[in-house]
Amino acid sequence: PLSSVGSRSRASSRVEAASSIHAAERDQRRSERERHPHGEREREDMGGSAMQATQKQLSDAKIDLAYRDFCAHLLIPLNECRKRSYFLPWKCEHERHVYEKCQYKEYMMRVSQQKAASGAH
C-alpha cells in the first residue's frame, strides 16, 4: 500500500508534466497562428511555399501534371505503396491519410486567402 501511494504520486507528476508540455505546445501554436495569418503556417507544415519534389522526381514517378501541387511530394510514396500492394484499398492507409490531409490544408488555405482577398475590396 505504501509503495502504491508513491507510484501514484509519480504517475500524477508525469501526467502534470505531460499536460504542461501540451499546454506549452498549444501556446506556441497559438502564437504562430497570430504571427502567420491566412494559413502560411499550414503551408510551411506541408513543405513551405516551394515544391519539395523536383520536376525530375515527379516525372520519374510519373505524376500527372494535374497532381503536381504542394502535396506532390507525398503522392510519390503513396503511389509506390499502391503499386507494391496491388492497389488493395485497405493498404497504404497512412500514406493516403497524410496526402489527403495535406490536400485539405492546402484547400483551406486557398479558401482563407480568397476570403481575405474578397474582404479587402
Secondary structure, 3 states (H helix, E strand, C coil): CHHHHHHHHHHHHHHHHHHHHHHHHHHHHHHHHHHCHHHHHHHHHCCCCCCCCCHHHHHHCCCCHHHCCCCHHHHHHHHHHHHHCCCCCCCCHHHHHHHHHHHHHHHHHHHHHHHHHHHHC
